[in-house]
């Protein structure tokens, strides 16, 4: 039976987390993807603090949400293209939330064809 390893302790074990709005303008840290960065909270320990950029998080969330929406629209378009009489294209699927009547008319035309 092995002995359990002790949990690490000291200033480098668990960095302090700080939320900031303007990444490199607020804290001089080694920023990664504009989202998080390690900074020197305690002198002599260069990675003793972790800064999370709220603005970077919102930017990444917006970009990923838009990419996910377009990927979902592409998947729905591919699924609809299985029908040879389909008249709904990618642009119609993307604009589906605010042009429901138009998409319903296109689906009806495809069913009548």
C-alpha positions in Angstrom: 0.0 0.0 0.0 1.4 3.4 -1.0 1.3 6.4 1.2 -0.7 9.3 0.0 1.2 12.3 -1.3 0.7 15.4 0.7 -1.1 18.3 -0.9 1.2 21.1 -2.1 1.4 24.1 0.0 2.9 27.5 -0.2 2.3 30.6 -2.4 2.8 28.6 -5.7 0.3 25.8 -4.9 -2.9 27.7 -5.4 -2.6 31.0 -7.1 -4.9 33.8 -6.1 -7.6 34.4 -8.7 -8.4 38.0 -9.7 -11.1 39.1 -12.2 -10.2 42.1 -14.3 -11.9 44.0 -17.1 -9.0 45.2 -19.3 -6.4 42.4 -19.5 -2.9 43.8 -20.2 -3.8 47.4 -19.4 -4.7 46.5 -15.8 -2.1 43.9 -14.8 1.3 43.1 -16.2 1.0 39.4 -16.7 1.8 36.7 -19.2 -1.6 36.7 -21.0 -2.9 33.6 -22.9 -5.5 34.1 -25.6 -6.6 37.4 -24.0 -8.5 35.3 -21.4 -6.2 34.5 -18.5 -2.7 35.4 -17.4 -0.3 34.6 -14.5 1.2 37.5 -12.7 3.7 38.0 -9.8 1.5 38.5 -6.7 4.3 37.6 -4.3 7.8 38.9 -5.0 10.0 36.1 -6.2 7.1 33.8 -7.2 6.3 34.8 -10.8 3.2 32.6 -11.2 1.6 33.2 -7.8 -1.5 35.0 -9.1 -4.0 34.2 -11.8 -5.9 37.0 -13.5 -9.1 36.2 -15.5 -10.2 38.8 -18.0 -14.0 39.3 -17.9 -13.9 41.2 -21.2 -11.9 38.4 -22.8 -14.4 35.8 -21.5 -17.3 37.8 -23.0 -15.5 38.1 -26.3 -14.7 34.4 -26.5 -18.2 33.5 -25.5 -19.7 35.7 -28.2 -17.4 34.4 -30.9 -18.0 30.8 -29.8 -21.8 31.3 -29.7 -21.8 32.8 -33.2 -19.6 29.9 -34.5 -21.9 27.4 -32.8 -25.0 29.0 -34.3 -23.5 28.9 -37.8 -22.3 25.3 -37.3 -25.8 24.3 -36.2 -27.3 26.1 -39.2 -24.9 24.1 -41.4 -26.0 20.9 -39.8 -29.7 21.6 -40.2 -29.1 22.6 -43.8 -27.3 19.3 -44.5 -30.2 17.4 -42.8 -32.8 19.3 -44.9 -30.8 18.7 -48.1 -31.6 14.9 -47.9 -34.9 15.7 -49.5 -34.4 16.2 -53.3 -37.3 18.7 -53.4 -36.0 20.9 -50.6 -36.0 24.6 -51.3 -34.5 25.8 -48.0 -30.8 26.9 -48.2 -28.2 27.9 -45.6 -29.3 31.6 -45.6 -32.9 30.6 -45.0 -31.8 28.4 -42.0 -29.7 31.2 -40.6 -32.5 33.7 -40.9 -35.1 31.2 -39.6 -35.8 33.0 -36.2 -37.0 36.2 -37.8 -38.3 34.9 -41.2 -40.5 32.0 -40.1 -43.3 32.7 -42.7 -40.8 32.6 -45.5 -39.3 29.3 -44.4 -42.7 27.8 -44.0 -43.6 28.9 -47.5 -40.4 27.3 -48.9 -41.1 24.1 -47.0 -44.7 24.0 -48.5 -43.3 24.6 -52.0 -40.9 21.7 -51.5 -43.8 19.4 -50.3 -45.9 20.4 -53.3 -43.1 19.7 -55.8 
